[in-house]
Amino acid sequence: MSKVMLKLVIACFCLPVSVLLLAAVTGLDGDAIDLDKVLNGMSRAHLLGTDALGRDLLARLAEGLQLSLLVGLLVVVLGAVVGISLGVLAGWFGGWLDIVLMRMADIVLSFPGILLAIALAAMLGPGVDNLVMALVVVGWVGFARLSRTQVLSLKSAPFVEAAIANGTPVSYIALHHLMPNIAPPLLIEASFGLAAVIIGEAGLSFLGVGVQSPNASLGTMIREGSQLMLVAPTLVLWPGVILFVLVMAVNLLGDALRDKLDVRME
């Protein structure tokens, strides 16, 4: 990782981290309604002002940021477990299993990702659990296709063939021979997938099929603030800036990991 890239990553993460730290220091509840302080500007009591219900904007930004990261990490971890497991099975055993699993992946890829996520979230109903499930259904495909390709390239490697000749169980080969070698590209895939999931969660919440009020989400805050843009533009500006900077930071981190781990870049 170059020094310039490292500085960019640190600079982009500074704003989200600062929001979390300031919210922790102030200790305000983002769900506390105070109708006497509706749409107040920045002050000592409320560093970024209040929203249409008198709730502290900084506290809600911190809650929305935490929720976005939590949903992103959950979706990436679950999608990686499902996708890598199916991809390794398809690449290792091949045959009808490979055909069935890859046709399933092709069916998912035939739909635009965001539209499929919207349809699934609308069918399952609003809520964080259903939102995570809808995004996992869309997000496992990238891990499956990548892990399958990597396993196909490693099946004929001398150390794998030697392990097979020695009668080593398939589960041991997968965990101790395949996974260490396919982990770097999968880690890069996970970093870029995290940025995509954060955008997807914000988009679904903005459309009303994701996180619902009073729970704070960056997408929900932008949707609620858009109705008061002419009166209080900061209600849209702050969550929009936080979302932009967070996604950029995660993408830059993915670029840095790719430069560090991808041997083809050397």
ABEGO torsion letter per residue (X at the ends): XBAAAAAAAAAAAAAAAAAAAAAAAAGBBAABBBAAABGBBBBAABAAEBBAAGBBAAAAAAAAAAAAAAAAAAAAAAAAAAAAAAAAAAAAAEEAAAAAAAAAAAAAAABBAAAAAAAAAAAAEBEAAAAAAAAAAAAAAAAAAAAAAAAAAAAABAAAAAAAAAGBBAAAAAAAAAAAAAAAAAAAAAAAAAAAAAAAAAAAAAAGABBBOABBBAAAAAAAAAAAAAABAAAAAAAAAAAAAAAAAAAAAAAAAAAAABAAAX
